[in-house]
C-alpha cells in the first residue's frame, strides 16, 4: 500500500472498496485480470440451453491461461453435480405428471358431462380424442425442449458438459492445499462465519452439516483465489452466481460491486484490484474479448439466476420492518428480537406473553401486521419479493424467524 502524509489523501485512498470501477475498467478486467469462476457457474452449465452453454464456454475459452478454478470449486462441483442433474430430470417428470393428471381429469369431466346432458357417444369420444391429441403434442414439445440427460453414473459413454469442461480447464485447477494449510483455512473460515465476516457468513448454518469444511466453503474459495492472484501479481475478477449480500455490496436490488471488506482485504493481501461479476454481467461485456453472444443467451442466464436465487432479508429490510412495527407500537418487533436472541425459535408461551395475547389467538391474525408491512416494504423495493416470512408459525409449538434475520440481529446491540 502507498504511504501518504497526513492530510494528503483522496476520498478513496483509505476507502478503496467504495470506488465503483467504470465500464472500461470492467472490460479491461475481462481482458487482463485472473478470471476465477465459482462452482455455481460450472453447475449452471447443466441448467442453460445448449446455445447459451456454448456462448458462455466460448467466452471462457477466450480468457485463455488467465482462467483458473480453485480446488474448493471443483470439490463443490463434483459434490453437487448429480444433484443438479437429478433436479433437472425431476422438473421434467413433474410437468409430465401434472399434464397426465390434467388429461385424466378432462376425460372424467367429459364423460360426466356427456352422461348428464345425454350427448351422443361419438361427440364425447371426439372430444376425448382431441384432448388426447393435445396432450401428445404437449409431451412432444416438452421433450424437444428438454436437454438430453447424460449417461447414468457407471454407465459407459461421456456427456457434453464434462467433455467441454475437461478440455477448458486442463491445467487450470488449483491443487488441494496441504492438510495443515487446509485445516488452518477451515478454522479461519468458521471463525469468520461465526463473526459475520464476508464472504460466506450467511452459510453459518452449514457448520452443523456433514460437510468436512462446514461453513468455511466460501472462505476456502476466496482464500485460494486470493492466493493465486497474489502469486501471479495480478488483479482478480471473480465470477459467481451467488447473489447474497455476504459476497456483494448491494443496495436493494442493485449490485454495486464486491463487499467493501473484500476489496480492502484483497488490496492489502495482493496489492491489486478486486472485481466481481455475475455470469450475466460477463456475457453482457463479451465484446471486451471480441466475442459475440446471442441476446437469447443473456436472457437464458438471467432466467436461471432468477429461478435459483432464494431471496433473503437484508440488514436494511430487517431494520425497516422493526422500525415500522415499533412506530405502530406492535409487540411483534420484540417477539422477533427475542426469537433472534434464542437462536431463531420462540415458543408460543413466550411469544404470546410478549404480545399480550393468549394461545387462543389464531397465528394468522397475530401475523397480519408483519405481512402488511412486509408487503409495503416489498412494493418500495426495500425487501426482496419471495423472502421467507419474518415470523413463521410452527403449529402447536411457537414461531421461527429466518436464519439471516438471526445473524443480522445478532450484530445489533441490546
KEKE-3310 file (N, C-alpha, C; in steps of 0.2 Angstrom, whole numbers, plus 5000, padded with zeros to 4 digits):
npx = (5004:5002:5010:5004:5006:4999:4984:4985:4977:4965:4947:4945:4957:4959:4948:4945:4936:4924:4925:4918:4921:4924:4915:4924:4935:4930:4929:4942:4947:4941:4949:4962:4964:4966:4954:4943:4931:4916:4909:4895:4894:4899:4891:4879:4880:4873:4860:4857:4851:4857:4863:4866:4875:4885:4889:4894:4904:4912:4916:4923:4934:4940:4946:4958:4974:4972:4961:4956:4953:4948:4953:4943:4932:4931:4929:4916:4909:4909:4903:4890:4885:4878:4866:4861:4859:4849:4839:4835:4830:4819:4811:4806:4799:4790:4782:4777:4769:4760:4753:4748:4739:4730:4725:4718:4709:4702:4696:4688:4679:4673:4666:4657:4650:4645:4637:4627:4621:4616:4623:4628:4638:4648:4651:4656:4667:4675:4678:4686:4696:4702:4707:4717:4725:4730:4737:4747:4754:4759:4767:4777:4782:4788:4797:4806:4811:4819:4834:4845:4848:4864:4873:4869:4877:4891:4888:4893:4901:4901:4898:4892:4894:4904:4914:4918:4921:4932:4942:4942:4947:4959:4974:4971:4966:4967:4978:4975:4975:4989:4987:4989:4988:4975:4967:4970:4964:4951:4948:4949:4939:4928:4928:4927:4914:4906:4909:4902:4909:4913:4918:4903:4896:4883:4881:4882:4874:4878:4888:4884:4882:4886:4897:4914:4921:4912:4905:4914:4916:4914:4924:4935:4936:4937:4950:4959:4958:4962:4975:4981:4980:4988:5000:5002:5003:4993:4977:4961:4947:4932:4920:4904:4888:4882:4872:4870:4871:4883:4893:4892:4892:4877:4863:4847:4840:4851:4867:4881:4895:4909:4909:4914:4923:4930:4936:4945:4953:4958:4966:4975:4981:4986:4989:4982:4968:4951:4938:4921:4909:4893:4888:4879:4883:4896:4893:4886:4896:4904:4909:4921:4931:4930:4921:4906:4890:4874:4858:4848:4855:4860:4848:4843:4853:4850:4837:4840:4847:4837:4828:4835:4840:4837:4828:4833:4832:4838:4850:4845:4832:4827:4829:4820:4808:4807:4807:4795:4786:4789:4785:4772:4769:4768:4769:4776:4789:4797:4795:4801:4814:4817:4816:4827:4837:4836:4841:4833:4820:4805:4795:4777:4771:4780:4780:4767:4766:4774:4767:4756:4745:4735:4735:4724:4723:4723:4736:4737:4730:4737:4749:4746:4750:4764:4764:4757:4766:4778:4774:4772:4785:4791:4785:4790:4803:4812:4813:4816:4805:4797:4804:4807:4794:4795:4791:4787:4774:4775:4765:4757:4768:4777:4786:4796:4811:4819:4835:4845:4840:4842:4856:4858:4852:4859:4870:4866:4867:4860)
npy = (4994:5011:5024:5039:5056:5064:5072:5071:5064:5056:5054:5041:5034:5029:5021:5011:5001:5007:5013:5013:5004:5010:5007:5004:5000:4988:4981:4980:4972:4960:4957:4957:4953:4940:4927:4920:4907:4902:4888:4887:4893:4884:4873:4878:4877:4865:4869:4878:4882:4873:4882:4894:4888:4885:4898:4904:4895:4897:4910:4909:4901:4910:4918:4911:4907:4914:4910:4902:4889:4887:4874:4871:4874:4865:4854:4856:4857:4843:4837:4842:4839:4828:4830:4841:4837:4827:4835:4842:4832:4829:4840:4839:4827:4831:4840:4833:4823:4831:4836:4823:4821:4831:4827:4815:4821:4829:4819:4812:4823:4826:4814:4813:4825:4822:4811:4817:4826:4819:4818:4812:4797:4797:4811:4814:4805:4810:4823:4818:4812:4823:4830:4820:4821:4834:4833:4824:4832:4842:4834:4830:4842:4847:4837:4840:4852:4849:4846:4833:4820:4815:4800:4788:4787:4777:4770:4766:4778:4796:4813:4829:4842:4838:4834:4846:4854:4847:4849:4863:4866:4860:4859:4871:4870:4873:4865:4853:4860:4858:4846:4853:4866:4867:4863:4875:4885:4881:4882:4896:4900:4896:4903:4916:4915:4914:4926:4934:4939:4943:4933:4923:4921:4920:4907:4901:4891:4879:4874:4864:4854:4839:4842:4842:4854:4862:4877:4884:4884:4895:4903:4896:4895:4909:4912:4903:4909:4922:4919:4914:4924:4933:4927:4927:4941:4949:4958:4952:4945:4939:4927:4924:4915:4917:4927:4933:4944:4942:4942:4952:4970:4978:4988:4988:4981:4982:4978:4984:4981:4971:4966:4978:4976:4965:4970:4978:4969:4962:4971:4974:4961:4957:4968:4973:4975:4971:4963:4959:4949:4943:4929:4933:4947:4945:4940:4950:4959:4953:4958:4964:4955:4953:4944:4937:4935:4928:4937:4930:4921:4929:4932:4919:4915:4925:4921:4908:4913:4920:4910:4902:4910:4912:4923:4934:4941:4958:4968:4981:4979:4971:4981:4991:4984:4982:4995:5000:4992:4995:5009:5008:5003:4990:4973:4964:4966:4965:4952:4946:4950:4944:4930:4930:4931:4919:4911:4909:4903:4904:4900:4897:4901:4911:4920:4924:4930:4941:4948:4951:4942:4927:4909:4906:4915:4916:4911:4916:4928:4935:4938:4947:4961:4960:4954:4964:4975:4970:4968:4981:4986:4978:4983:4995:4991:4989:4977:4961:4952:4937:4933:4923:4923:4934:4930:4915:4903:4888:4875:4872:4874:4886:4900:4903:4912:4918:4912:4922:4933:4931:4931:4944:4952:4948:4955:4967:4978:4975)
npz = (5000:4997:5005:5013:5018:5032:5029:5016:5007:4996:4993:4991:4995:5008:5008:4998:4994:4991:4979:4963:4949:4932:4916:4907:4914:4919:4908:4904:4915:4911:4901:4906:4919:4932:4930:4939:4942:4950:4959:4956:4944:4935:4938:4933:4920:4916:4917:4908:4891:4876:4867:4874:4884:4875:4871:4883:4887:4876:4878:4890:4885:4878:4887:4890:4897:4908:4915:4929:4942:4958:4970:4979:4972:4962:4970:4976:4964:4959:4970:4970:4957:4952:4960:4954:4941:4944:4948:4937:4929:4937:4937:4924:4924:4934:4927:4917:4924:4929:4918:4913:4924:4922:4910:4913:4922:4913:4904:4913:4917:4904:4901:4912:4910:4897:4900:4909:4901:4890:4879:4862:4861:4851:4850:4862:4862:4852:4857:4868:4861:4855:4866:4870:4859:4860:4872:4868:4859:4868:4876:4867:4863:4875:4877:4866:4870:4881:4888:4883:4895:4903:4903:4915:4931:4931:4919:4902:4891:4887:4892:4886:4894:4903:4895:4888:4899:4904:4893:4893:4906:4908:4916:4924:4936:4954:4965:4979:4995:5007:5021:5034:5030:5024:5035:5043:5035:5035:5049:5050:5041:5047:5059:5054:5048:5060:5065:5057:5046:5029:5015:5014:5027:5028:5026:5038:5045:5039:5047:5055:5047:5037:5030:5027:5028:5034:5038:5031:5017:5007:5011:5009:4995:4992:4999:4992:4979:4981:4985:4973:4964:4970:4970:4956:4954:4950:4945:4951:4945:4950:4946:4949:4953:4965:4974:4986:5000:5008:4999:4990:4988:4990:4986:4990:4976:4968:4962:4967:4968:4973:4991:5002:5012:5006:4995:5001:5009:4999:4992:5002:5004:4991:4984:4973:4962:4965:4957:4953:4945:4939:4930:4920:4919:4913:4901:4895:4893:4884:4872:4875:4874:4861:4857:4851:4858:4859:4861:4866:4874:4885:4891:4894:4904:4914:4917:4923:4934:4941:4944:4953:4964:4980:4989:5002:5018:5020:5029:5029:5026:5037:5047:5044:5044:5058:5063:5058:5064:5078:5077:5076:5088:5089:5096:5090:5085:5096:5098:5087:5090:5102:5098:5089:5099:5105:5096:5084:5086:5095:5108:5109:5122:5126:5116:5115:5128:5127:5117:5123:5122:5121:5120:5113:5102:5085:5075:5062:5062:5072:5065:5055:5055:5052:5040:5032:5033:5028:5014:5010:5011:5002:4990:4989:4986:4996:5003:4997:4985:4989:5000:5015:5027:5040:5053:5056:5060:5070:5070:5085:5093:5092:5085:5071:5065:5050:5046:5041:5047:5061:5061:5057:5067:5078:5077:5081:5095:5111)
capx = (5000:5006:5010:5003:5006:4993:4981:4987:4973:4959:4941:4946:4963:4958:4941:4945:4930:4918:4926:4915:4925:4920:4914:4931:4939:4927:4930:4949:4947:4940:4955:4969:4964:4965:4947:4941:4924:4914:4906:4888:4895:4900:4885:4873:4880:4868:4853:4856:4850:4863:4867:4869:4881:4891:4891:4897:4910:4916:4919:4928:4940:4944:4950:4964:4978:4970:4956:4958:4947:4951:4952:4937:4926:4930:4926:4909:4906:4909:4899:4883:4884:4872:4860:4859:4856:4843:4834:4833:4826:4813:4807:4803:4795:4784:4777:4773:4764:4754:4749:4744:4734:4725:4721:4713:4703:4697:4692:4682:4674:4669:4662:4652:4646:4641:4631:4622:4617:4614:4627:4630:4644:4653:4653:4660:4673:4678:4682:4691:4702:4705:4711:4722:4730:4733:4742:4753:4758:4762:4773:4782:4785:4792:4803:4810:4815:4822:4841:4846:4852:4870:4873:4869:4883:4894:4886:4898:4899:4903:4892:4895:4897:4910:4919:4920:4925:4939:4946:4943:4950:4965:4980:4969:4963:4971:4980:4972:4980:4992:4982:4989:4985:4968:4964:4970:4959:4944:4947:4948:4933:4922:4929:4924:4907:4903:4909:4899:4914:4912:4912:4900:4894:4876:4881:4884:4871:4881:4893:4881:4881:4891:4902:4921:4923:4907:4903:4920:4917:4915:4930:4941:4936:4940:4957:4963:4958:4967:4982:4983:4981:4994:5006:5003:5004:4988:4970:4956:4940:4929:4913:4900:4881:4880:4870:4869:4875:4889:4898:4891:4889:4871:4858:4841:4841:4856:4873:4886:4902:4911:4909:4919:4928:4934:4941:4951:4957:4962:4971:4980:4985:4989:4991:4979:4961:4946:4932:4916:4904:4889:4888:4875:4887:4901:4890:4884:4903:4908:4913:4928:4935:4929:4916:4899:4885:4867:4854:4844:4859:4860:4841:4843:4857:4846:4832:4842:4849:4831:4825:4839:4841:4832:4828:4834:4832:4844:4850:4841:4825:4825:4829:4814:4802:4806:4806:4788:4782:4790:4782:4765:4768:4766:4774:4779:4796:4801:4795:4806:4821:4818:4817:4834:4841:4835:4843:4829:4814:4802:4789:4770:4770:4784:4778:4760:4767:4777:4762:4750:4739:4735:4736:4718:4724:4725:4743:4737:4728:4743:4755:4744:4754:4770:4763:4756:4772:4782:4772:4773:4792:4792:4782:4795:4810:4817:4813:4815:4799:4799:4808:4804:4791:4799:4789:4783:4771:4776:4759:4757:4775:4779:4787:4803:4812:4824:4842:4848:4837:4845:4863:4858:4850:4864:4875:4863:4867:4854)
capy = (5000:5018:5028:5046:5060:5066:5077:5071:5058:5057:5051:5033:5031:5025:5018:5008:4997:5011:5016:5009:5005:5012:5001:5002:4996:4981:4977:4979:4967:4954:4957:4956:4950:4932:4926:4914:4905:4899:4881:4888:4895:4877:4869:4881:4874:4860:4872:4883:4878:4872:4888:4898:4885:4886:4905:4905:4892:4900:4916:4907:4899:4916:4921:4908:4905:4918:4907:4897:4887:4884:4867:4870:4875:4858:4849:4858:4854:4836:4835:4844:4838:4823:4833:4846:4833:4824:4841:4844:4827:4829:4845:4837:4822:4834:4844:4827:4820:4836:4835:4817:4821:4835:4824:4811:4825:4831:4814:4811:4828:4825:4808:4815:4830:4818:4807:4821:4830:4815:4820:4806:4794:4799:4818:4813:4802:4815:4827:4814:4811:4830:4831:4816:4824:4840:4830:4821:4837:4845:4830:4830:4849:4847:4833:4843:4857:4846:4844:4826:4818:4811:4793:4787:4785:4770:4768:4768:4784:4803:4818:4835:4847:4836:4834:4853:4857:4844:4852:4870:4868:4856:4863:4877:4869:4873:4859:4853:4863:4853:4846:4858:4873:4866:4864:4882:4889:4879:4886:4903:4901:4895:4909:4922:4914:4915:4933:4938:4942:4940:4930:4916:4921:4918:4899:4899:4885:4873:4872:4858:4849:4834:4844:4842:4861:4865:4884:4888:4883:4901:4906:4892:4898:4916:4912:4900:4913:4927:4917:4913:4931:4936:4923:4930:4948:4952:4959:4947:4945:4933:4927:4920:4916:4918:4934:4935:4950:4941:4942:4958:4976:4978:4992:4985:4976:4984:4975:4989:4978:4966:4968:4983:4972:4960:4974:4981:4964:4960:4976:4973:4955:4956:4975:4974:4977:4965:4964:4954:4949:4938:4926:4938:4953:4943:4939:4957:4963:4949:4962:4966:4949:4952:4938:4938:4931:4929:4940:4925:4918:4933:4931:4912:4916:4929:4917:4903:4916:4922:4904:4899:4914:4912:4930:4934:4948:4962:4972:4987:4977:4970:4987:4995:4981:4983:5002:5001:4989:4999:5015:5006:5000:4982:4969:4959:4968:4962:4944:4944:4951:4938:4924:4930:4930:4912:4907:4908:4900:4907:4896:4901:4905:4917:4925:4927:4934:4947:4951:4952:4938:4920:4904:4906:4919:4912:4913:4920:4935:4938:4939:4951:4967:4959:4953:4970:4980:4967:4969:4988:4987:4975:4987:5000:4989:4988:4970:4957:4948:4930:4931:4919:4927:4936:4926:4909:4899:4881:4873:4869:4875:4893:4903:4904:4918:4916:4912:4928:4938:4929:4934:4952:4955:4946:4960:4973:4978:4975)
capz = (5000:4996:5011:5012:5023:5035:5025:5008:5005:4992:4996:4990:4997:5014:5007:4991:4992:4989:4972:4958:4943:4926:4912:4903:4919:4920:4902:4905:4919:4907:4896:4909:4926:4933:4930:4943:4942:4956:4957:4953:4937:4932:4938:4929:4913:4915:4918:4902:4885:4873:4864:4880:4886:4870:4871:4889:4886:4871:4881:4894:4881:4875:4893:4890:4903:4914:4918:4935:4946:4965:4971:4983:4967:4959:4975:4976:4958:4959:4976:4968:4950:4952:4962:4949:4935:4946:4949:4930:4927:4942:4934:4918:4927:4937:4922:4913:4928:4930:4912:4913:4929:4919:4905:4916:4924:4907:4902:4918:4916:4898:4902:4917:4906:4892:4904:4912:4896:4885:4872:4859:4862:4846:4851:4868:4860:4848:4862:4872:4856:4854:4872:4870:4854:4863:4877:4865:4857:4873:4879:4862:4864:4881:4876:4862:4874:4887:4886:4885:4901:4902:4905:4922:4934:4930:4913:4898:4887:4890:4891:4883:4898:4906:4889:4887:4905:4904:4889:4895:4912:4908:4919:4926:4943:4959:4969:4985:5000:5011:5026:5039:5027:5024:5042:5045:5031:5038:5055:5049:5038:5053:5063:5050:5048:5066:5067:5051:5041:5022:5012:5016:5033:5028:5026:5045:5047:5037:5052:5058:5042:5037:5025:5031:5029:5037:5035:5028:5010:5003:5013:5005:4988:4992:5001:4986:4973:4983:4985:4966:4961:4973:4967:4949:4955:4945:4948:4951:4943:4952:4943:4954:4953:4972:4974:4993:5002:5011:4994:4986:4991:4987:4988:4987:4971:4964:4963:4966:4967:4979:4998:5003:5016:5002:4991:5005:5010:4993:4991:5007:5003:4985:4982:4967:4962:4965:4953:4954:4940:4939:4923:4915:4918:4909:4894:4893:4892:4879:4867:4878:4872:4854:4857:4850:4861:4857:4866:4870:4879:4891:4894:4897:4910:4919:4919:4928:4940:4945:4947:4958:4969:4986:4991:5009:5021:5020:5035:5029:5026:5044:5051:5042:5047:5065:5064:5057:5070:5084:5077:5077:5094:5089:5100:5085:5084:5102:5098:5083:5093:5107:5094:5087:5105:5107:5090:5079:5088:5101:5109:5110:5128:5127:5110:5117:5133:5124:5113:5127:5120:5124:5115:5109:5097:5079:5072:5056:5064:5075:5060:5050:5054:5049:5032:5029:5032:5023:5008:5009:5010:4995:4985:4989:4984:5002:5005:4991:4985:4989:5006:5020:5032:5046:5059:5054:5065:5070:5074:5092:5096:5093:5079:5069:5060:5045:5048:5040:5052:5067:5060:5057:5074:5082:5077:5084:5102:5115)
cpx = (5004:5005:5009:5004:4999:4990:4982:4983:4967:4953:4941:4952:4962:4951:4941:4939:4924:4919:4923:4919:4921:4919:4920:4935:4937:4929:4938:4951:4946:4946:4961:4969:4964:4957:4946:4933:4922:4910:4899:4889:4895:4894:4879:4874:4875:4861:4852:4854:4857:4867:4869:4875:4887:4894:4896:4904:4915:4920:4925:4935:4944:4948:4957:4967:4976:4964:4959:4952:4950:4949:4945:4931:4925:4927:4919:4906:4904:4904:4892:4881:4878:4866:4857:4855:4849:4837:4831:4828:4819:4809:4803:4798:4789:4779:4773:4768:4759:4750:4745:4738:4728:4721:4716:4707:4699:4693:4686:4677:4670:4664:4656:4647:4642:4635:4626:4618:4615:4617:4629:4637:4650:4655:4658:4667:4678:4682:4687:4698:4706:4710:4717:4728:4734:4739:4748:4757:4762:4768:4778:4786:4790:4798:4808:4814:4819:4829:4842:4850:4858:4868:4872:4876:4885:4892:4892:4896:4901:4897:4895:4898:4904:4916:4922:4924:4932:4944:4948:4948:4957:4971:4978:4965:4968:4972:4976:4978:4983:4987:4983:4987:4978:4964:4964:4965:4952:4943:4946:4941:4927:4922:4925:4916:4903:4903:4906:4903:4914:4919:4909:4897:4886:4875:4883:4881:4874:4886:4891:4880:4887:4897:4909:4923:4918:4905:4908:4921:4918:4922:4936:4941:4939:4948:4961:4963:4962:4974:4985:4984:4987:5000:5007:5004:4999:4981:4966:4949:4936:4922:4909:4892:4878:4878:4868:4874:4881:4895:4898:4889:4883:4867:4852:4842:4847:4863:4879:4893:4903:4910:4915:4925:4933:4938:4947:4955:4961:4968:4977:4985:4989:4991:4988:4972:4957:4940:4928:4911:4900:4890:4885:4879:4893:4899:4889:4891:4907:4912:4920:4933:4934:4925:4909:4894:4878:4863:4850:4848:4859:4853:4841:4847:4853:4840:4834:4844:4843:4828:4829:4840:4835:4833:4829:4833:4838:4844:4845:4833:4822:4824:4822:4808:4801:4805:4798:4784:4783:4786:4774:4763:4766:4771:4778:4787:4800:4800:4800:4813:4822:4819:4824:4839:4841:4838:4839:4822:4812:4796:4783:4770:4774:4782:4771:4761:4769:4771:4756:4744:4739:4735:4729:4718:4726:4731:4742:4735:4734:4748:4753:4748:4761:4769:4761:4762:4777:4780:4773:4780:4794:4790:4787:4802:4815:4818:4812:4809:4801:4803:4804:4800:4795:4797:4784:4780:4773:4770:4760:4763:4777:4780:4795:4804:4818:4831:4846:4846:4841:4852:4863:4857:4855:4870:4873:4864:4861:4853)
cpy = (5006:5022:5035:5049:5062:5072:5077:5065:5060:5054:5044:5030:5027:5020:5015:5004:5001:5014:5011:5010:5007:5006:4999:4998:4989:4977:4976:4973:4960:4952:4955:4953:4942:4931:4919:4913:4901:4892:4882:4890:4888:4873:4871:4879:4869:4863:4876:4878:4877:4878:4893:4895:4886:4893:4906:4902:4895:4907:4914:4904:4905:4919:4917:4906:4909:4915:4902:4896:4884:4877:4866:4871:4868:4853:4850:4856:4847:4834:4836:4842:4834:4826:4838:4842:4830:4829:4842:4839:4827:4834:4843:4831:4825:4837:4838:4824:4825:4836:4829:4817:4826:4832:4819:4815:4827:4825:4812:4816:4827:4819:4810:4820:4826:4814:4811:4825:4826:4816:4813:4804:4797:4807:4818:4810:4806:4820:4824:4814:4818:4831:4827:4818:4830:4838:4827:4827:4841:4841:4830:4837:4849:4843:4836:4849:4855:4844:4837:4825:4814:4804:4793:4785:4778:4767:4770:4775:4791:4807:4825:4840:4845:4836:4841:4856:4853:4847:4860:4871:4863:4861:4870:4876:4869:4866:4859:4856:4857:4852:4851:4865:4872:4867:4871:4886:4887:4882:4893:4905:4901:4901:4915:4921:4916:4922:4937:4942:4939:4937:4924:4916:4919:4910:4897:4892:4879:4870:4865:4853:4844:4836:4844:4849:4865:4872:4888:4887:4889:4904:4902:4894:4904:4915:4909:4905:4919:4925:4916:4920:4934:4933:4926:4937:4951:4954:4953:4948:4939:4933:4922:4921:4917:4926:4937:4941:4949:4941:4949:4964:4978:4984:4990:4980:4977:4981:4981:4987:4973:4970:4973:4980:4968:4964:4976:4975:4962:4965:4976:4967:4955:4963:4976:4975:4971:4967:4958:4955:4943:4935:4931:4944:4951:4943:4946:4961:4958:4953:4964:4961:4948:4945:4940:4933:4933:4933:4935:4921:4922:4932:4924:4912:4920:4925:4912:4907:4918:4916:4901:4904:4914:4919:4929:4941:4951:4965:4978:4985:4975:4976:4991:4991:4982:4990:5003:4998:4993:5006:5014:5004:4993:4978:4964:4960:4965:4954:4942:4945:4945:4932:4924:4929:4923:4908:4905:4905:4903:4903:4900:4905:4911:4922:4928:4932:4941:4951:4953:4948:4931:4915:4902:4910:4915:4915:4918:4927:4939:4941:4945:4958:4966:4958:4959:4974:4977:4968:4976:4989:4983:4979:4993:4998:4988:4981:4966:4953:4941:4928:4927:4924:4928:4932:4921:4904:4891:4878:4870:4870:4882:4896:4903:4910:4915:4916:4918:4933:4937:4932:4941:4955:4953:4951:4967:4973:4978:4982)
cpz = (5000:5002:5009:5019:5026:5031:5018:5005:5001:4995:4995:4993:5003:5013:5000:4989:4990:4982:4967:4952:4937:4921:4908:4908:4919:4913:4902:4909:4916:4903:4899:4916:4926:4934:4934:4943:4948:4954:4954:4946:4932:4932:4934:4922:4911:4915:4912:4896:4881:4870:4869:4883:4882:4870:4877:4889:4881:4874:4886:4891:4879:4881:4893:4896:4909:4918:4923:4939:4953:4966:4975:4978:4964:4964:4976:4970:4958:4965:4974:4961:4949:4954:4957:4943:4937:4946:4942:4928:4931:4939:4928:4920:4930:4932:4918:4917:4929:4924:4911:4918:4926:4914:4908:4919:4919:4905:4907:4917:4910:4898:4907:4913:4901:4895:4906:4907:4890:4878:4869:4860:4857:4847:4857:4866:4856:4852:4866:4867:4855:4860:4872:4865:4857:4868:4874:4862:4862:4876:4874:4862:4870:4880:4871:4865:4880:4885:4888:4891:4899:4904:4912:4925:4933:4923:4908:4894:4891:4890:4890:4888:4901:4901:4888:4893:4905:4899:4891:4901:4913:4911:4922:4933:4948:4963:4976:4990:5004:5017:5032:5036:5026:5030:5045:5042:5034:5045:5055:5046:5043:5057:5060:5049:5054:5068:5061:5047:5034:5020:5016:5023:5033:5027:5033:5047:5044:5042:5055:5053:5042:5032:5029:5032:5033:5034:5031:5020:5006:5004:5009:4998:4987:4994:4995:4980:4975:4982:4978:4963:4964:4971:4960:4949:4950:4949:4947:4949:4945:4949:4947:4952:4960:4972:4981:4995:5006:5006:4991:4991:4987:4990:4985:4982:4966:4966:4962:4965:4973:4986:4999:5007:5011:4997:4995:5007:5005:4991:4996:5006:4997:4982:4975:4968:4961:4961:4954:4948:4941:4931:4918:4914:4913:4902:4891:4891:4887:4874:4869:4875:4865:4853:4856:4854:4859:4863:4870:4875:4886:4894:4897:4904:4916:4921:4924:4934:4944:4948:4952:4964:4974:4989:4999:5011:5021:5027:5035:5029:5033:5048:5050:5044:5054:5067:5063:5062:5076:5083:5078:5084:5094:5093:5096:5085:5090:5101:5093:5086:5098:5103:5091:5093:5107:5101:5084:5080:5095:5102:5110:5116:5128:5122:5112:5123:5131:5121:5117:5125:5124:5118:5111:5103:5091:5076:5066:5057:5067:5070:5055:5049:5051:5041:5029:5028:5028:5016:5006:5007:5004:4989:4984:4987:4990:5004:4998:4991:4985:4996:5011:5025:5038:5052:5056:5059:5064:5074:5080:5096:5097:5086:5078:5065:5056:5048:5047:5045:5059:5066:5060:5063:5079:5082:5080:5092:5106:5118)
residu = (UNK:UNK:UNK:UNK:UNK:UNK:UNK:UNK:UNK:UNK:UNK:UNK:UNK:UNK:UNK:UNK:UNK:UNK:UNK:UNK:UNK:UNK:UNK:UNK:UNK:UNK:UNK:UNK:UNK:UNK:UNK:UNK:UNK:UNK:UNK:UNK:UNK:UNK:UNK:UNK:UNK:UNK:UNK:UNK:UNK:UNK:UNK:UNK:UNK:UNK:UNK:UNK:UNK:UNK:UNK:UNK:UNK:UNK:UNK:UNK:UNK:UNK:UNK:UNK:UNK:UNK:UNK:UNK:UNK:UNK:UNK:UNK:UNK:UNK:UNK:UNK:UNK:UNK:UNK:UNK:UNK:UNK:UNK:UNK:UNK:UNK:UNK:UNK:UNK:UNK:UNK:UNK:UNK:UNK:UNK:UNK:UNK:UNK:UNK:UNK:UNK:UNK:UNK:UNK:UNK:UNK:UNK:UNK:UNK:UNK:UNK:UNK:UNK:UNK:UNK:UNK:UNK:UNK:UNK:UNK:UNK:UNK:UNK:UNK:UNK:UNK:UNK:UNK:UNK:UNK:UNK:UNK:UNK:UNK:UNK:UNK:UNK:UNK:UNK:UNK:UNK:UNK:UNK:UNK:UNK:UNK:UNK:UNK:UNK:UNK:UNK:UNK:UNK:UNK:UNK:UNK:UNK:UNK:UNK:UNK:UNK:UNK:UNK:UNK:UNK:UNK:UNK:UNK:UNK:UNK:UNK:UNK:UNK:UNK:UNK:UNK:UNK:UNK:UNK:UNK:UNK:UNK:UNK:UNK:UNK:UNK:UNK:UNK:UNK:UNK:UNK:UNK:UNK:UNK:UNK:UNK:UNK:UNK:UNK:UNK:UNK:UNK:UNK:UNK:UNK:UNK:UNK:UNK:UNK:UNK:UNK:UNK:UNK:UNK:UNK:UNK:UNK:UNK:UNK:UNK:UNK:UNK:UNK:UNK:UNK:UNK:UNK:UNK:UNK:UNK:UNK:UNK:UNK:UNK:UNK:UNK:UNK:UNK:UNK:UNK:UNK:UNK:UNK:UNK:UNK:UNK:UNK:UNK:UNK:UNK:UNK:UNK:UNK:UNK:UNK:UNK:UNK:UNK:UNK:UNK:UNK:UNK:UNK:UNK:UNK:UNK:UNK:UNK:UNK:UNK:UNK:UNK:UNK:UNK:UNK:UNK:UNK:UNK:UNK:UNK:UNK:UNK:UNK:UNK:UNK:UNK:UNK:UNK:UNK:UNK:UNK:UNK:UNK:UNK:UNK:UNK:UNK:UNK:UNK:UNK:UNK:UNK:UNK:UNK:UNK:UNK:UNK:UNK:UNK:UNK:UNK:UNK:UNK:UNK:UNK:UNK:UNK:UNK:UNK:UNK:UNK:UNK:UNK:UNK:UNK:UNK:UNK:UNK:UNK:UNK:UNK:UNK:UNK:UNK:UNK:UNK:UNK:UNK:UNK:UNK:UNK:UNK:UNK:UNK:UNK:UNK:UNK:UNK:UNK:UNK:UNK:UNK:UNK:UNK:UNK:UNK:UNK:UNK:UNK:UNK:UNK:UNK:UNK:UNK:UNK:UNK:UNK:UNK:UNK:UNK:UNK:UNK:UNK:UNK:UNK:UNK:UNK:UNK:UNK:UNK:UNK:UNK:UNK:UNK:UNK:UNK:UNK:UNK:UNK:UNK:UNK:UNK:UNK:UNK:UNK:UNK:UNK:UNK:UNK:UNK:UNK:UNK:UNK:UNK:UNK:UNK:UNK:UNK:UNK:UNK:UNK:UNK:UNK:UNK)
# end
